[in-house]
Amino acid sequence: MQRIKKHKLFITIVALLILIGFICGLFYFFFVSKSLKTNIYDTIKSLDVIHYNAILKDLIIMSLLLISSFLIIGIPLSIFYLYYESFSLGFLTITFISLFPIKGIIFIILYLLINKLLTLILMIIFIYKINTISRLSIGFIIYKKDLNIQEKIIKNFKNSLYIIIFVLIINILLYFISPILFALLK
C-alpha cells in the first residue's frame, strides 16, 4: 500500500494514458471504412487455425525500449508504446464485439485475461523500470561517479530483463492456446 502512495503520480498518469488510448481505439473503429471491417471479418472467418504470435514483435520492441532507456528518448518511446497497446486493445475489443457479438465478448474476456491484462500489467512495471533507468542514467551523467546510481541502474536493468522473459513466456503459451480461443469464434 505504501508503494502505491509513493508512486501515485506515475500510476495516475499511466491509468489516464491507458484509458485515453482505449477510448481512442474504440472510436477509431467507427472511422474505419466498411471494406476494411469486411476484410477483417473475412480474414478471421477464412483461417482454420490462427496462432497468435507476438513473440518476435514483443522481444524487439521491449529490447529497443530497454536500450533506449539509457537515453532520454526512452521515456517518450515507452509512453507512446503504452498508448499504442491500449489503443489496439480498444480497437480489438470493439472489432470482435461488433463482428461476433456474443462469441466476441467471450473471446475478448478470455483474451484479456490470458494475454492483454497480464501483459499490460507487466508492461506498466517494465515502463516504470525503464523510466527509472532513464532518470538514473541522466543522474549518472550529471554526478559522474556515484556508485549508488550505477547499482540502481544495474538492478532495474536486470528486473527489466526478467519482465521481458515473463512476457515471452506468456506469448509462447498464447501461441499454443490461441487456436483454441479462435476456434470459439467459428
ChimeraX attribute file (.defattr): number of C-alpha atoms within 10 A of each C-alpha:
attribute: neighborCount
match mode: 1-to-1
recipient: residues
	/A:1	5
	/A:2	7
	/A:3	7
	/A:4	10
	/A:5	10
	/A:6	10
	/A:7	11
	/A:8	12
	/A:9	11
	/A:10	14
	/A:11	15
	/A:12	11
	/A:13	12
	/A:14	18
	/A:15	13
	/A:16	13
	/A:17	19
	/A:18	23
	/A:19	16
	/A:20	16
	/A:21	23
	/A:22	23
	/A:23	16
	/A:24	19
	/A:25	24
	/A:26	20
	/A:27	15
	/A:28	15
	/A:29	18
	/A:30	13
	/A:31	8
	/A:32	10
	/A:33	9
	/A:34	11
	/A:35	9
	/A:36	10
	/A:37	16
	/A:38	12
	/A:39	11
	/A:40	14
	/A:41	16
	/A:42	11
	/A:43	10
	/A:44	17
	/A:45	13
	/A:46	9
	/A:47	11
	/A:48	10
	/A:49	13
	/A:50	16
	/A:51	14
	/A:52	17
	/A:53	15
	/A:54	16
	/A:55	16
	/A:56	11
	/A:57	10
	/A:58	15
	/A:59	16
	/A:60	12
	/A:61	14
	/A:62	23
	/A:63	15
	/A:64	14
	/A:65	23
	/A:66	24
	/A:67	16
	/A:68	20
	/A:69	26
	/A:70	21
	/A:71	16
	/A:72	15
	/A:73	14
	/A:74	22
	/A:75	21
	/A:76	14
	/A:77	16
	/A:78	25
	/A:79	17
	/A:80	13
	/A:81	16
	/A:82	20
	/A:83	22
	/A:84	18
	/A:85	19
	/A:86	22
	/A:87	24
	/A:88	17
	/A:89	24
	/A:90	23
	/A:91	21
	/A:92	18
	/A:93	22
	/A:94	21
	/A:95	21
	/A:96	21
	/A:97	16
	/A:98	15
	/A:99	16
	/A:100	16
	/A:101	14
	/A:102	12
	/A:103	16
	/A:104	21
	/A:105	16
	/A:106	17
	/A:107	21
	/A:108	20
	/A:109	15
	/A:110	14
	/A:111	17
	/A:112	16
	/A:113	12
	/A:114	17
	/A:115	17
	/A:116	19
	/A:117	15
	/A:118	15
	/A:119	20
	/A:120	18
	/A:121	11
	/A:122	17
	/A:123	22
	/A:124	20
	/A:125	15
	/A:126	24
	/A:127	25
	/A:128	20
	/A:129	22
	/A:130	27
	/A:131	26
	/A:132	19
	/A:133	31
	/A:134	23
	/A:135	19
	/A:136	21
	/A:137	21
	/A:138	16
	/A:139	14
	/A:140	18
	/A:141	10
	/A:142	10
	/A:143	11
	/A:144	12
	/A:145	10
	/A:146	12
	/A:147	11
	/A:148	10
	/A:149	19
	/A:150	16
	/A:151	12
	/A:152	15
	/A:153	22
	/A:154	12
	/A:155	14
	/A:156	19
	/A:157	21
	/A:158	13
	/A:159	16
	/A:160	24
	/A:161	16
	/A:162	13
	/A:163	19
	/A:164	21
	/A:165	13
	/A:166	15
	/A:167	23
	/A:168	18
	/A:169	13
	/A:170	18
	/A:171	23
	/A:172	15
	/A:173	15
	/A:174	21
	/A:175	16
	/A:176	14
	/A:177	15
	/A:178	20
	/A:179	15
	/A:180	13
	/A:181	20
	/A:182	21
	/A:183	14
	/A:184	12
	/A:185	17
	/A:186	12
